[in-house]
Amino acid sequence: MRNRQWIVAGAIVVATVGIGVTISSRVDAQTRVDPATGALIGATRPAVLTAPPPRTTATPRGKVDWQGAVGGLRRSGGASEALATNLNKAQVDATRVPILLPNDPSLTAGARIYSFGDYYTITADAPGAGVSLSGTTAIINLPAAKPLRIDPVGPEGLTVQRTVDGQLASFVRYGVLYTVEIRCDRAGDARCADDNYVLGLVGKTTTVVLGAAARAEAGLGG
């Protein structure tokens, strides 16, 4: 972080010096000295610097497999509405990707969802731990150091990595990148000591919820 600050600071200094030289050269080229009085004459208008328009790069987005998501919704049956009962309906309806929930009413009972359209995150509390689930269509390169699979029909591209206070699993389903994370309050908590708990949580995160925006995208109406 400190190196990045020095790099940014250096870039600002270089840019400032460069601008200063540009302004001075333009003013000197337009200014003359009256030999009789020593006064400056001629055009002395300050140089006008026009900054180039900012360059923006759109994050590449994947394509949702809506047919597969609708199939998942049907397989979820009544669990879809039952588990989503406590989620904020406005946030669910604003989400344009399939929401995945674990088949665990104790986790979803107090869950909170925050939607950003094609990205959402859900947080839930467990005794002595916190669980978060998210889904996005942003194309992100998953770490390939430790690829894992639960079974031949398990999640695509499943990877698990150790975090500072827990475990985080990422996988792809219906063309959407999902993450499941467990964070433990106490060091040595068995749920965060290895990847067994987070893999079990991934295994039961199969219930599909489609809000109004996602239903419209899937051709099901609002």
C-alpha atoms as one frame of an Amber mdcrd trajectory, in Angstrom:
protein
   0.000   0.000   0.000   2.825   2.389   0.917   4.573   1.674  -2.405   1.349
   2.419  -4.254   1.081   5.797  -2.448   4.658   6.688  -3.473   3.904   5.688
  -7.065   0.746   7.822  -7.134   2.546  10.752  -5.528   5.371  10.475  -8.053
   2.905  10.446 -10.912   1.226  13.603  -9.582   4.588  15.405  -9.296   5.594
  14.417 -12.816   2.229  15.496 -14.198   2.409  18.836 -12.328   5.926  19.598
 -13.552   4.911  18.731 -17.087   1.922  21.100 -16.947   4.099  23.879 -15.521
   6.572  23.588 -18.385   3.765  23.666 -20.923   2.239  26.822 -19.483   5.594
  28.640 -19.215   6.595  27.844 -22.781   3.258  29.085 -24.133   3.365  32.349
 -22.177   7.039  33.053 -23.081   6.350  32.463 -26.750   3.578  35.081 -26.726
   5.331  37.755 -24.587   7.822  40.449 -25.726   9.745  43.116 -23.785   9.542
  46.807 -24.813  13.237  47.859 -25.110  12.395  51.445 -24.138  10.417  50.788
 -20.960  11.237  47.199 -20.115   7.501  46.431 -19.864   5.980  43.196 -21.087
   3.817  43.619 -24.141   1.858  41.319 -26.398  -0.545  38.533 -25.640  -0.199
  37.234 -22.110  -3.321  35.122 -21.905  -2.812  32.070 -19.723  -2.661  28.836
 -21.576  -5.890  26.856 -21.553  -5.374  23.212 -20.780  -8.034  20.820 -21.946
  -7.979  17.517 -20.107  -8.753  14.479 -22.213 -12.075  12.806 -21.429 -11.777
  10.115 -18.757 -11.353   6.613 -20.117 -13.782   4.111 -18.718 -13.625   0.387
 -19.147 -16.825  -1.555 -18.711 -16.551  -4.715 -16.659 -17.253  -7.655 -18.961
 -20.479  -9.436 -18.112 -21.479 -13.033 -18.587 -24.745 -14.265 -20.037 -27.251
 -15.779 -17.650 -28.610 -19.208 -18.503 -32.222 -18.277 -17.865 -33.571 -21.599
 -19.089 -31.423 -23.398 -16.530 -32.384 -20.888 -13.820 -36.097 -21.392 -14.480
 -35.532 -25.132 -14.251 -33.805 -24.580 -10.908 -36.727 -22.454  -9.741 -39.168
 -25.254 -10.535 -37.027 -27.815  -8.756 -36.879 -25.519  -5.720 -40.655 -25.689
  -5.411 -42.169 -24.069  -2.333 -38.750 -23.640  -0.705 -38.124 -20.686  -2.995
 -40.836 -18.528  -1.440 -40.474 -19.958   2.071 -36.760 -19.177   2.357 -37.083
 -15.742   0.757 -39.913 -14.595   3.034 -37.652 -12.553   5.295 -35.626 -10.958
   2.505 -36.481  -7.385   1.560 -38.869  -7.778  -1.381 -37.854  -4.526  -3.079
 -34.215  -5.622  -3.072 -35.123  -9.079  -4.376 -37.242  -7.569  -7.167 -34.389
  -5.251  -8.193 -31.959  -8.157  -8.668 -31.498  -9.131 -12.322 -29.705 -12.421
 -11.648 -30.956 -15.651 -10.080 -30.581 -15.539  -6.301 -29.313 -18.718  -4.656
 -30.219 -19.527  -1.055 -29.108 -22.401   1.193 -31.789 -24.860   2.287 -31.362
 -23.766   5.891 -34.236 -21.772   7.423 -32.125 -20.932  10.472 -29.688 -19.006
   8.248 -32.214 -17.280   6.015 -34.537 -16.272   8.868 -32.551 -13.132   9.652
 -30.777 -12.711   6.324 -30.354  -9.278   4.741 -30.006  -8.689   1.000 -28.373
  -5.743  -0.756 -28.990  -5.568  -4.488 -27.103  -3.640  -7.172 -29.015  -4.993
 -10.153 -26.673  -7.543 -11.678 -24.908  -8.081  -8.354 -26.291  -8.917  -4.928
 -24.950  -9.884  -1.547 -26.754 -11.532   1.355 -25.507 -11.533   4.929 -26.713
 -13.815   7.707 -25.722 -14.438  11.293 -24.865 -17.801  12.803 -23.790 -18.463
  16.413 -20.255 -17.114  16.660 -19.956 -16.604  12.916 -21.198 -14.692   9.916
 -22.205 -16.041   6.536 -22.364 -14.114   3.277 -23.626 -15.166  -0.128 -23.326
 -13.238  -3.358 -23.976 -13.547  -7.066 -22.762 -11.517 -10.030 -22.526 -11.717
 -13.808 -19.171  -9.920 -13.779 -16.502 -12.071 -15.403 -13.811 -12.691 -12.803
 -10.858 -15.031 -13.078 -11.208 -17.526 -10.269  -8.063 -18.690  -8.454  -7.034
 -22.001  -9.961  -4.545 -23.053  -7.295  -6.940 -25.423  -5.557  -9.868 -26.443
  -7.764 -12.373 -28.684  -6.024 -15.578 -30.482  -6.961 -18.185 -31.955  -4.668
 -19.257 -34.591  -7.217 -19.518 -34.948 -11.003 -22.720 -32.891 -11.057 -21.498
 -30.339  -8.544 -20.916 -26.631  -9.164 -18.811 -25.622 -12.146 -15.386 -24.111
 -11.439 -15.658 -24.664  -7.702 -12.707 -23.227  -5.780 -12.125 -22.710  -2.065
  -9.649 -20.375  -0.432  -8.677 -19.626   3.152  -9.358 -16.085   4.320  -8.073
 -14.213   7.358 -10.997 -15.331   9.506 -12.695 -18.105   7.571 -13.258 -19.863
   4.268 -14.606 -18.628   0.934 -15.928 -20.791  -1.903 -16.665 -19.618  -5.446
 -18.519 -21.461  -8.184 -20.489 -20.871 -11.355 -24.102 -21.855 -11.919 -26.527
 -20.644 -14.599 -23.684 -18.511 -15.976 -23.501 -16.555 -12.699 -20.513 -16.400
 -10.353 -21.610 -17.185  -6.797 -19.625 -17.006  -3.581 -20.322 -18.509  -0.173
 -18.241 -17.297   2.759 -18.031 -18.198   6.437 -16.251 -15.923   8.936 -15.688
 -17.049  12.515 -15.446 -14.819  15.581 -13.119 -17.173  17.442  -9.789 -18.470
  16.219  -9.779 -22.229  15.972 -13.514 -22.508  15.269 -13.901 -25.845  13.469
 -16.171 -24.288  10.844 -13.331 -22.061   9.680 -10.370 -24.314  10.424 -10.905
 -26.286   7.217 -13.184 -26.222   4.169 -15.683 -28.898   5.274 -18.305 -26.466
   6.549 -18.164 -24.078   3.587 -18.316 -26.995   1.137 -21.349 -28.346   2.940
 -22.934 -24.910   2.726 -22.230 -24.780  -1.007 -23.791 -28.194  -1.411 -27.108
 -27.020  -0.003 -27.115 -23.560  -1.616 -29.428 -24.673  -4.396 -32.753 -22.901
  -3.869 -33.425 -20.453  -6.715 -35.269 -17.193  -6.100 -36.284 -14.911  -8.977
 -37.493 -11.406  -8.250 -39.507  -9.226 -10.621 -36.502  -8.006 -12.647 -35.076
 -11.522 -13.003 -38.478 -12.919 -14.013 -38.735 -10.274 -16.693 -35.263 -11.177
 -17.961 -36.245 -14.855 -17.974 -39.428 -14.143 -19.921 -41.722 -15.049 -17.003
 -43.169 -11.582 -16.509 -42.751  -9.391 -13.435
